[in-house]
Amino acid sequence: MAELSTNVRERLDGWLQDPAIDEATKQELKQLENNPVELEDRFYRDLEFGTGGLRGVIGAGSNRMNRYTVARATQGFAEYILQSHGGQEGKPSVVIAHDCRHFSPEFALEAAQVLAGNGIVAKLFPSLRPTPQLSYTVRELAATGGIVVTASHNPPEYNGYKVYNAFGGQLVPHEAEQVIANIREVTSFGGIKRLSREEAEQQGMLVWLGEAEDEAFAETVAATSVNRELMAAGTAKDLVVVFTPLHGTGNLPVRRVLDKIGFTQVHIVKEQELPDGNFSTVKSPNPEEREAFTMAIELGKQVGADILIGTDPDADRMGAVVRATNGEYEILTGNQSGVILVHYVLGQLKEAGKFPENGAVVKTIVTSEMGATIARHYGATVFNTLTGFKYIGEKMNQFDETGEHTYLFGYEESYGYLAGNYARDKDAIVAASLICEAAAYYKRQGKTLIDVLEELYAQFGYYRESLASRTLKGKDGVAKIGALMEDFRSNPPQQIAGSEVKEVLDYSLGLDGLPKENVLKFMLADGSWFCLRPSGTEPKIKCYFAVCGESNEDAKARLKRLEEEVLARIDA
């Protein structure tokens, strides 16, 4: 076999000699004996927990998603569950859901069997369900934790594994660190405790969920409507909607909730309706990208749709495209949808006399300040968190514990939104229903959501934001991303885009009481900012840009110059 580094050779030999690993997996690895680059990438590390748990390319190896890495992670999570459940009555339980990706059902069942082997009741959905439903069901069933098998909007060759605490939120760092420590103790796959499916079912350690949980979730989401009576009275029926689930889990839940609220003119993109782990009609199943809406726009033109909505494979992100007054379809950015939803939800609560004195809106540090400005206008307190909805969920828990604030809305620029206190993760289903509700409400006034945005810009300022990413794969890519961050940290720009850099926020130091994270944010004297952040789930460095101009033209020009100058340094 080709020359490999000592570390990789030891890991590879460990897999090839482990009696707990099946022969098909070993053969897959032996067939790579003349491909040292591939073997290095598969074994140079264990697949790590990032902002979304495990996520990686499917295949054999310690740095890949497979039943063994899933089983090992689950053994570590089981130990954590048993440690945290100590002294409580009854058996601990974990709810498990999965999306439409390759091997998602198998990985979900593997996790259930390992939990059962550890004396933890696994409550498993038999077919694909949205991630936010998992979060809700953990809370509703008072489970000890949750697992969802998904890689969100990553390419088809990926899968992932996210773990949740008893609050229904993804594990935050101090929790994840305990799980990671437990995982490291699992040095042999033969040491993983596991029951067969039949044994788990017979012993009552594997319980199947279904229609009752689906209906409870749908009704709870529908109840977050801020104008349900008005919608039911006919306002919703006037709106023409096109919806694409992009081959994922959102198809039935979104349609079910829209129907409950009163939307009757909902057209589905048939080519993208059914689950497909290859996502064969799109380059990427990501509602952040206009290309994902190509078929939806074609259908929208045919049926005269007012709004197009799309959800990603696990239905925790929602993107919207709106027909403007000129008849053209304009895609909303995640920040723009967030601004509309903050304005609509808070405005309607205010108008109905239901706005609490201690209302709060939570957003991430890379999300536009426009939504925060609008929230404060309505009287809400605004909180910032690190990137990742788990931090927004953690803030919601703090509100529940102290009673000092009432959660109204939370969002992040990456198309994640949550209204209501029923979950601790972003929910594309509630976001889809509320943005359709807003579109119907304003349509009654003769306005499109683009018109509403223009009014908000005129009132609060012409905010513009963008995101650029640079993908750097493999072991070398990780090193390059680290070097880029260190370069900007040790040698920050003094001036950029014609404005002085007045402050550098290094979140690796633990600023504002937030956990330490490798993120740099540069605040400019003219109110603009840019932020550099390595992705926790993909081999990327993400670059966020934000400006506030005196007009649309001014804002666009400022944003373009800021992007060009920052990216020129990164690409150099």
Stockholm file with secondary structure:
# STOCKHOLM 1.0

chainA/1-572         MAELSTNVRERLDGWLQDPAIDEATKQELKQLENNPVELEDRFYRDLEFGTGGLRGVIGAGSNRMNRYTVARATQGFAEYILQSHGGQEGKPSVVIAHDCRHFSPEFALEAAQVLAGNGIVAKLFPSLRPTPQLSYTVRELAATGGIVVTASHNPPEYNGYKVYNAFGGQLVPHEAEQVIANIREVTSFGGIKRLSREEAEQQGMLVWLGEAEDEAFAETVAATSVNRELMAAGTAKDLVVVFTPLHGTGNLPVRRVLDKIGFTQVHIVKEQELPDGNFSTVKSPNPEEREAFTMAIELGKQVGADILIGTDPDADRMGAVVRATNGEYEILTGNQSGVILVHYVLGQLKEAGKFPENGAVVKTIVTSEMGATIARHYGATVFNTLTGFKYIGEKMNQFDETGEHTYLFGYEESYGYLAGNYARDKDAIVAASLICEAAAYYKRQGKTLIDVLEELYAQFGYYRESLASRTLKGKDGVAKIGALMEDFRSNPPQQIAGSEVKEVLDYSLGLDGLPKENVLKFMLADGSWFCLRPSGTEPKIKCYFAVCGESNEDAKARLKRLEEEVLARIDA
#=GR chainA/1-572 SS CCCCCHHHHHHHHHHHHCTTSCHHHHHHHHTTTTCHHHHHHHHSSCCCCBTTBEEEEBSSSTTSBSHHHHHHHHHHHHHHHHHHHTTCSSCCEEEEEECSSTTHHHHHHHHHHHHHHTTCEEEECSSCCCHHHHHHHHHHTTCSEEEEECCTTSCTTEEEEEEECTTSBBCCHHHHHHHHHHHHTCCCGGGCCCCCHHHHHHTTCEEECCHHHHHHHHHHHHTTCSSHHHIIIIIGGGCCEEEECTTSTTHHHHHHHHHHHTCCCEEECGGGTSCCTTCTTCSSCCTTSGGGGHHHHHHHHHHTCSEEEEECTTSCCEEEEEECTTSCEEECCHHHHHHHHHHHHHHHHHHTTCCCTTEEEEEETTSCHHHHHHHHHTTCEEEEECSSHHHHHHHHHHHHHHCSCEEEEEEETTTEEEESSSCBSCCHHHHHHHHHHHHHHHHTTTCCHHHHHHHHHHHHCEEEEEEEEEECCHHHHHHHHHHHHHHHHHSCCSEETTEEEEEEEEGGGCGGGCCCCSCEEEEETTSCEEEEEECSSSSEEEEEEEEEESSHHHHHHHHHHHHHHHHHHHHC
#=GC SS_cons         CCCCCHHHHHHHHHHHHCTTSCHHHHHHHHTTTTCHHHHHHHHSSCCCCBTTBEEEEBSSSTTSBSHHHHHHHHHHHHHHHHHHHTTCSSCCEEEEEECSSTTHHHHHHHHHHHHHHTTCEEEECSSCCCHHHHHHHHHHTTCSEEEEECCTTSCTTEEEEEEECTTSBBCCHHHHHHHHHHHHTCCCGGGCCCCCHHHHHHTTCEEECCHHHHHHHHHHHHTTCSSHHHIIIIIGGGCCEEEECTTSTTHHHHHHHHHHHTCCCEEECGGGTSCCTTCTTCSSCCTTSGGGGHHHHHHHHHHTCSEEEEECTTSCCEEEEEECTTSCEEECCHHHHHHHHHHHHHHHHHHTTCCCTTEEEEEETTSCHHHHHHHHHTTCEEEEECSSHHHHHHHHHHHHHHCSCEEEEEEETTTEEEESSSCBSCCHHHHHHHHHHHHHHHHTTTCCHHHHHHHHHHHHCEEEEEEEEEECCHHHHHHHHHHHHHHHHHSCCSEETTEEEEEEEEGGGCGGGCCCCSCEEEEETTSCEEEEEECSSSSEEEEEEEEEESSHHHHHHHHHHHHHHHHHHHHC
//
